[in-house]
């Protein structure tokens, strides 16, 4: 059985700062074909759909659709603040390689 993705407390804290739940939204993390390495992450605020896996913490939620779930099994969704900017990041143990920007990967 595949492990579900994990969301760090830092990611949930950032969603709370944004006020996603107060706006009736959650962070959607999806995997789509494309990108320079074959697959790419799509990360955006969205509303819940019936078939979503919902990961909750700190009064906030992260949504993952059924199709993306196998690609994100065991992954960690985090929030990173660096000199080059702040963003949600995904540490995906299923990725065999990724591009320099971190939004594209291959399996």
C-alpha positions as CSV (number, residue, x, y, z in Angstrom):
1,X,0.0,0.0,0.0
2,X,1.3,3.5,-0.9
3,X,1.8,6.0,1.9
4,X,-0.4,9.1,1.6
5,X,1.5,12.4,1.2
6,X,2.5,14.3,4.3
7,X,2.0,18.0,4.8
8,X,4.3,19.8,7.2
9,X,3.1,22.1,9.9
10,X,5.0,25.0,8.2
11,X,2.9,24.5,5.1
12,X,-0.4,24.5,7.1
13,X,0.8,27.6,9.0
14,X,1.5,29.4,5.6
15,X,-2.0,28.5,4.4
16,X,-3.4,29.9,7.7
17,X,-1.5,33.2,7.0
18,X,-3.0,33.3,3.6
19,X,-6.4,32.7,5.0
20,X,-7.3,30.0,2.6
21,X,-10.0,28.3,4.7
22,X,-11.5,31.7,5.5
23,X,-11.9,32.2,1.8
24,X,-13.5,28.7,1.4
25,X,-10.4,27.4,-0.4
26,X,-7.6,24.9,0.2
27,X,-4.2,24.2,-1.4
28,X,-4.6,21.9,-4.4
29,X,-1.5,19.9,-5.3
30,X,-1.8,18.0,-8.6
31,X,0.5,16.3,-11.1
32,X,0.1,16.9,-14.8
33,X,1.9,15.8,-17.9
34,X,4.4,18.2,-19.3
35,X,7.2,20.3,-17.9
36,X,10.9,19.8,-18.9
37,X,11.2,16.5,-17.1
38,X,7.9,14.7,-18.1
39,X,5.5,15.6,-15.2
40,X,4.9,18.9,-13.4
41,X,3.3,20.0,-10.2
42,X,0.3,22.3,-10.3
43,X,-0.1,24.1,-7.0
44,X,-3.0,26.6,-6.5
45,X,-5.8,27.6,-4.2
46,X,-9.0,25.7,-5.1
47,X,-12.3,24.3,-3.8
48,X,-12.8,20.7,-2.7
49,X,-14.2,18.2,-5.2
50,X,-15.9,14.9,-4.2
51,X,-13.0,12.6,-5.1
52,X,-10.3,14.6,-3.4
53,X,-8.0,13.3,-0.7
54,X,-8.2,16.0,2.0
55,X,-5.2,16.4,4.4
56,X,-6.1,18.7,7.3
57,X,-4.1,20.6,9.8
58,X,-4.2,24.0,11.7
59,X,-7.7,24.6,10.4
60,X,-6.5,24.4,6.8
61,X,-6.6,21.7,4.1
62,X,-4.5,20.4,1.2
63,X,-6.4,18.7,-1.7
64,X,-5.1,15.9,-3.9
65,X,-7.1,14.4,-6.7
66,X,-7.4,10.6,-7.4
67,X,-5.2,10.8,-10.5
68,X,-2.4,12.6,-8.8
69,X,-2.4,10.6,-5.7
70,X,-0.2,7.6,-6.9
71,X,2.5,10.1,-8.2
72,X,2.6,11.8,-4.7
73,X,2.6,8.7,-2.5
74,X,4.9,9.3,0.4
75,X,5.8,12.8,-0.7
76,X,6.2,15.7,1.7
77,X,4.5,19.0,1.0
78,X,6.3,21.9,2.7
79,X,6.6,25.7,2.5
80,X,10.1,27.1,1.9
81,X,11.4,30.7,2.4
82,X,14.7,31.4,0.7
83,X,16.6,34.4,-0.7
84,X,15.2,33.7,-4.1
85,X,11.6,33.6,-2.9
86,X,9.0,31.7,-0.9
87,X,6.9,28.8,-2.2
88,X,5.3,25.5,-1.5
89,X,7.7,22.7,-2.3
90,X,7.3,19.0,-2.7
91,X,9.9,16.4,-1.7
92,X,8.8,13.4,-3.8
93,X,10.5,10.0,-3.2
94,X,9.0,8.7,-6.5
95,X,10.8,11.2,-8.6
96,X,13.9,9.8,-10.3
97,X,15.0,13.3,-11.5
98,X,13.8,16.8,-11.4
99,X,14.5,20.1,-13.1
100,X,16.3,23.0,-11.4
101,X,13.1,25.0,-10.7
102,X,11.6,22.0,-8.7
103,X,8.2,22.1,-10.4
104,X,9.0,19.4,-13.0
105,X,10.1,15.8,-12.5
106,X,10.3,12.3,-14.0
107,X,9.6,8.9,-12.6
